[in-house]
Amino acid sequence: MADFGELKRKGLREIWQHEATAFTPWLARNIDALGDALGMELELAGEEVAVGDFSLDLLANDLGTGGKVIIENQLTPSDHDHLGKLITYAAGFGAEKVIWLAETLREEHRQALEWLNQRTDEETQFFAVTVEVLQIDNSRPAYDFKALVLPNEWQKTAKRRRNAPSSDKGDRYREFYQRLIDELREKHYFTGARIGQPQNWYSFSSGHTGIRYGLVFTQGNKVRVELYIDLGDVEKNQRVFDYLEQRKPEVENDYGAPLSWEKMDNRRASRIAIYCEGSIQDDGETLDDIREWSVEELLRMKRVFSERVRSAVRLL
């Protein structure tokens, strides 16, 4: 007979005694896991960010769309106070996505968020997530994010199609990126993103705010896979870029191909990239080849630069 352990559910305050000084910093460090639970690539933009006389727990970027994401959390069951704050912060930042984390979600609050998802425009989405902490006997505790409210993508898409003319190019981008991120997520565990967008680019987290892996269809009928560096400060960007460029021979040897080192002195950001010929208007077989190339290059970019970026950031 199997010898089973006892599964115990821990109260959140048993793990995090204080919301602002314990739970919010922990969530900031684990924002990738939250994004995975919701099918997004989230990048931290700020903690305890001022909104008038109030303070938003976390501000993030959705790397798939470039939109702002606000995150409000609490170690207790959902309450009216946090619902009000959620709406206030969403308005203050013009948020695209609004995420509410709580120990448990009251039914009236679930209904309120679902009503907001039904009534707001297609650019605004509301999410509710609970956090469970589980332990078997005296093992280390484990956490689990459970998404209880998600936007109805079918309704949002239907509304968008009724209110806006369809774009063949936008549909082609959406289909291309949907297949790309599905493959990256399901076969390579590269991303938690789930929804392709009707745009010519897509970004993925490097694990460091302001540094991203990306794929871009350029205006010159080329496709670019890149490491994009924009820490919000010209000097920091240059220091990271210089650190990597000083190791150019070993980097390109590890990569197995020459790279384009683009400091872009007339702009704040810098990038390191590799290109191939291609356009979103190419035939299906060519787009399949571009997708295969993109997957291979994104995986290679992460393998070659992940530790080097970590070392560069540590020196800032």
N, C-alpha and C positions, 0 to 999 in steps of 0.2 A: 504494500500500500504506500502511495506517495505521502511524503511528509511535508505538508503545506505550512507556510508561515502565516502569521496573522497580518492582514492588510489593514492599516490604520490611516485614517484621514486626519491630517494635522490642521489646526486652526492657523490662519495666516499670521496672526499676532504671536503665535509660538515661534515663528521663523523670523518675522520682521517686526520688531517692537514699535517702530515709528515709520509712518508713511513717507514723510519728506526726506528723512535722513537715512533710511534703510531701504524701503521698498522701491522708491523712485530711482535711486542710484543703481540698484540691482537690475531693475527693468531696463534702464539705459544701457547697461552692459550686455543685456540679453535681448536687445531689440530685434536682432536677426531671427530669434526663435519666435517672437511675436509675429513678425512679418510672415514667417513660414506658415504659422497657424492660420493666417488670413489670406495667404496667396499673394503676398506683396514682397517687394524688395524695399525695406525701410532703412534709411540712413539717419542717424541722430543729428539734429540741428541745434538742440539746446535743452537744458534742464532748468526747471523753475523759472520760466521765461515770463517777464512782466507783461501784464495786460491791464493797463490802467492801474487800479489799486489792488488787482488780484495777481495770482501767479499760476501760470499753466505748468502742469507737471512735466510734460515732455513735448517738444516740437520736433517733427521729423520730416524728411523728404521721401516721397514715393519715387524711387529711381525709375520706375517704369513709365511715369507720366510727367515727372518734374513738379508735381503738385505738392502743396503743404498738407501735412498730416498732424492733427493735434491728438494728444493722448492724455486722458484724465484718469487717474487710478485712485482706488480706495481699498483699505483693508477690511472693510465692513460691507454689509449688504447695500445695494444701490439705494440712494435716497434722492429726494427732490432737490436738495442743495447742490449736489453734483450734476444733476440734470440741467439745472439753471446755469451752472458754470460752463458746462459743455457747450450750450448754445451761445453764451457770451464769448467764449474763446473762439468758437468757430467763426463768428462774425468778425472778431478782432483781427484774425489772421487770414480771413477769406479762404478758409480751409476747404480742400477738396475731399478729404476723408477725415471722419470724426470717430475716434475709438474710445470706448468707455470700458475700463477694467474694474471689476468689483469681486468681492468674495462670493456673493450670490446676486442674482438679478431678480428683482421683484417683477411680478407679472405685469403690473401697470406700467413699469418702465420699459419692459420688452415691447408692449403694445405701442408706447409712445415712439420708440425708435423705429419700429416697423411702419408706423403712420408717417413719420418724417421721410423714410425711404420712398414711400409711395407718393408723397406730395411734393418733394423737392425736385429741382431740375436734375438732369442726367449727370451733371458735373459734381454733385454733392452726395456723399455716401456715408451712412452711419453704421457702426459696428458695436456690438456688445460682446465682451469676453469675460469669462470667469477664470480664476486661477485655482487649481486644486493642488495640494501638496500631499503626497502619499508616501507611506513608509511600510516596509515589510519587516516585522519584528523590530530589531534594533539597527537596521540597515540605514545608510544615508538616505535622507528624504529626496524625493524626486517631484518635480513640478510638471503640470500639464495645463496648457491653455486650451479652453473650450470656447469656440465661437458659437454664441447663442443667437445673435442677430447679424445677418449679412444682407447687403443690398440685393434686391431682386434684379439680377443682370438682364433677364429677359425683358422685364418691364422697362428698365432704363434704355435698353437697346431699341425696343419698339417705339418708345417716346422720341428717341433721337432720330429714328428713321421717319417718323411722322412730321417732325418739326424742321428737318434739315434735308437739303437735297443730297442724294447719295453720291459718293465719290468713288469712282472705280479705283483710282490710285490709293485712296484711303483703305478701301476694302482689301486691296492686294497687300498693302503693308500689314494690316491686321492679321490676315491669313498667314503671311510669311512669319511674322513674329510669334503668332500663336504656336505654329509648328516648331519654331526654334526653341521657345521657352519650355514647351512640353517635353522636347527631347532632352534639353539641359537639366530639367527637373527630374524626370522619370528615369533616365538612363545614367546621368552623371552626377546627380545631387549638387548641381552647380548653383541653383537658385530655388527659391520658394515661390517665385512669381507664377501666376496662373492665367493672366488675362493679357492677350496681345492688344496693342493699341494701333490706331490708324495714323501712324507717324513714321518718319524716316529713320528714327533712332530708337535705341533701347539701352539702358544702363543697368549695371549690376554692381552690387556692393563688393568692395575689396576688404571690408572689415575696418576701414579707417575713414572717418568722415572727411569728405572732400576729395577722396581718391577713388576712382571708379573704373571698372572695365566697361567697355561700350562697343556697340556695333552701329555703324552709320552708313546709310546710302547717301553719298555726296552728290552735289549738283553736277559734277564732272563725270558722271557715269562710272564711278568707282565705289567700291565697298570697303569700308575701313573698320578694322578691329583695333581698339586702342586701350591704352592705360591713360586715363584723363586725370590731370592733377589740377585741382582748384580748391585750395585750402582757405580761400577768402583773403589771402594776403600775398602780394607779389613776391616779397622776399622769401616767405616760407615755400612758395611754389618753386622758386628758383633753386632754393637749397635742396629740396627733394629731387628736382630734376638733375641738378649738378651731381648729386651723390650717385644717382643711377647712371648718368652719362660717363662719369669717371670710370665706371666698370663696364663700359660698352663692349670691349672685346670678349670678356667672359660671359656677359649677358647674351650677346649674339651667338656665341659658341654654344651656350646652353639651349638657346632658342632654336638653333639650327637654320637660321636665315637672317639676312640683314634686315634691320628695322629703320623706320623713319623717325629721327629724333627732332621733334618740333618744339623749340622753346617758345615760339610765337611772341617775340619781344614787344610787339605792338598790342598784345592782349595780356590780361592777368594770368590766364591759365596756360598750361603746357601739356604736351602729350607725347607718347611714344606709340607708334602705330605700324601696322602692316596693311597693305592694300591688295585688292584684286579688281579686275574689270567686272562691271556689272551694273544693272539697273533693275528697279522694281518692275519695269515694263518688259523685261525679258520673258521668254517662254517658260513654261512650267519646268521643263527638264533643266534648263539653265539655272532657274531659281533653286531647284533641288541641289545642284552642284554648289551654288553659293551658300546655301544653308549648311551643307556638309563642311565646306571650307570654314565657315564662320564658327561652327561648333568646335572644330579642331583647333582653330587659332585662339578662341576664347579660353579653352582648356589649357593650351600651351602658355598663353599669356599669364594665367593665374599660377601655373606651376612655376614659371620662371621668375615672376615678380613678387609673389606673395611674401616670402621671407625678406627679400631685399627692400620692399616697401616698409615692412615692419621695422627693419633696422634704420631706414632713413627717417622715419617718423620719430623714433626714439631719440634722435639727435636734435630735434627741433627745440 
